Each structure stands twice: as structure tokens, then as C-alpha cells.
């Protein structure tokens, strides 16, 4: 991948995640990156293509990060603790691979592109499905109710931590609820 293309994606992702996609125009991406408009359109035919590239990069980074956090779990209980421990670390801005916590980029983006038929909305849905599959792959039991509970708690924890600014307390409450399951 060309350095200019990567710079555009990195800059767009940072700006989109910090400020929202619809509030950031192409000119701001160009100004922040120092890349010429002609170069941008050489790599991306539209803002939507740049959005998809940013979403893909964040998806890849998040899935890779989460796989690393869950890898090596030897029990369902350990998988759950690792998942929520990783989330807490992210909420507390202790995960350099994910940057400063501003909520979930995919939740935020799906709110801006709420048309269920939108390709951007569908990509956000795809991301959530892939994260669910990843979590499920690290569980030793085939328990759909447990996976549902974990994923709902994870999503709620992300939103609540973002809104409240208290990730540690949110994670503690999630783990207390999940401890009531027979695992």
C-alpha cells in the first residue's frame, strides 16, 4: 500500500473516530494529512470509499487486538474475564493499539448511517457479527444464551463507559451479572 494512501486512511480514521464522520469533510482530511486533493482522488473515488477503508482498518485492528486478548483462554470463565478486562483497559485509554477511547467506532458510525440498506451500516453490522464469532470461538461450550448475554453486556458496557466515563465501574457491574450464569 502506498504511504500516501495509508496516511489518508490513518488521518481519516483518527478524525472520524474523534469527531464523527459527517462532521469531517474531505478538505479537513487533506489539511490534516498534508496530502493533495489529486492524490486523494487517485486512491479513493469518493468519501464513502475513504470511510470504508477507515472502517476496514479499524475492524482489522480491533479483531486482531481482541484475538490477542482472548487467545490462550482455558475456560469460558477466563474468556469472559479476559474480554471484560481488555474492555476496561481500552475504556481507561491503556490500549495504544486502539487509541483513546471514544466509544465504539462502529456504533458511532451506524448511528450516522442509520439506513439499514446502507453499505456503511451493513459493514458496521458485519463487524459486530465477526466480533461475536470471535468471542464464541473462544468459548468451550455451545451456549447461545451465554454468547448473547456476553455480547449484549459488551455492547452495553462500551456505550455506558463512553457516556459515563467510568469504565472500571461498568466492567465490575457486567462481571457481577455474568457471574450469575452457570458456566
N, C-alpha and C positions, 0 to 999 in steps of 0.2 A: 504494500500500500504506500502511496506517495506520502511524503512528510506533510505536504500542504493539505491533502485530504484528511489525514489524521488530525492535524491541528484544527481544521474546521470542525470535525466531529467532536474533539475534546472540548473546544470552546463552546460549541452549541450545547453540548450536554451540560456543561457547567452552568451556562446561562439559563437554559431551560429548567434545570433542576432547582436553581436558586430563585428564579423569578416567574416561572410558568412559561409555557410555550407561546401562547397567544400574545403575551406582553413583550416578547422579544422578536424584533424584526431582523431581516437579513442584514441590514446595514449595521446593526449593533454587533452581530456575529462577525461581520467583516472588520469593523473597527477594533473589536477586542482581540481578534486573531491577527490582524495586520495583513490579511490575505486580500488580494484584489478580487473585485466582483467577477471579472472574467474567469479567474481561476476557480472561484466557487462554482460558477455555472459549467465549467469544464468537468467538474466532478459530480455535481448534483443539478438535475434539470429543474428542480423546484424545492421550495422549503420543505414540502412533505417528504421528499427523498432524504433531505438532511435530518428531518425528525426521525425517520425510520432508521437511519444509520446511528443516531444517538440512542434510540430505543434498543437497537440490537447490541450496541456496545455495552449499555447498562445491563441488559439481560445477561450477556455473556459474563460480565464481571460479577454480577450478583450470584448467578448459578455456580460459577467457579468458586467464589468465596464461600457460599453455603455448603457446597460439596466438601470443601476443605474442613469446614467446621463440624460436619456430621460424620465424616469419614473415620472409621475405626470404632464407632459405637458398637458396644457388645450387647446392648439390651434396649428395649423400647424406652424404658425409663431414662437411660443415658442419652438416647437420641433426643428425647424431649428436653432434657436439661441442657444439652449442648445447643439445641436450636434456640431456646429462650435465653441462654447465656450469651450466645452470639448476637441475638437481637438487642439485648441490654447493652452490650459493648458498642454496637452500632448507634443505639439511641444516645449513648454517652459520648459520642464522637471519638471512640477509641478504635475505629476500624479504618485505617488510612486507605485501604483498597476501595472503600465505598465513599469516602469523603465525609464532609459534615452532614449530619442527619437533618433532612428537610422533609421527612415523611417518605412515603413510597413514590418513586418517580412514576410508576405505572398507575397507581391510584390517582395521583395528581393529574396525569395526562388523560386518563379515561374520564375524569371529571370535565376536562376542557373539550374533549372529543366524545361527547356522550351519545352520538348517533350509533345505535347498535350495529349498523351496517358499515360504519366507517372502518377502513382498513387499520387505522391507528388504534381505534377502540378494540378491534379484534386482536391486534398484536398484544395489547395490554392483557386481554383475556388469555391469550396463548401463554404469556409469561407466567401468569398465576397458575395455569394448568401445569406447566413444566415444574414450577416450584413444588406444587402439590405432589407430582410424580416423584420428584427427588426425595421429598420427606418420606413418602410412602415406601420408597425403595430402601430406606434405612430402617424401617420398622420390620420386626421379625414376624409379627402376627398380621393376619389378614382381617383387620377390623375397620370397616368403613366408617363406623360411628366415631372411632378414635381419630382417624385421619381427618374427618370432618371437624371434629372438635379442635384438634390441633391447628388446622388451617384457619378456622374461624377465630380462634383465640389469637393466632399470629397476626391476622389482618386487623383485628380489633386493637391489639397491642400497638401496632405500628401507628394507627390513626390516633389512638389515645395518647401515646407517648409524644407524638408530634403536637397535639393540641394542648396537652398538659405540661409538657416539658419535664415530666418526671418519669423517665424510662425505668428506673430501678423499681419504683413502687408498682408500676404497671406490670412488669415481669413477675414480681413477687406475687401479685394477685392472680395472674394467669397460672403460675405453677401451683399455687394453693388449690385452685379449681381443678386443674388437671390431676393433681394428686388424689382426687376423689375417685378417679377411674380405677377399675381393677386392671392393672397392667402386669 
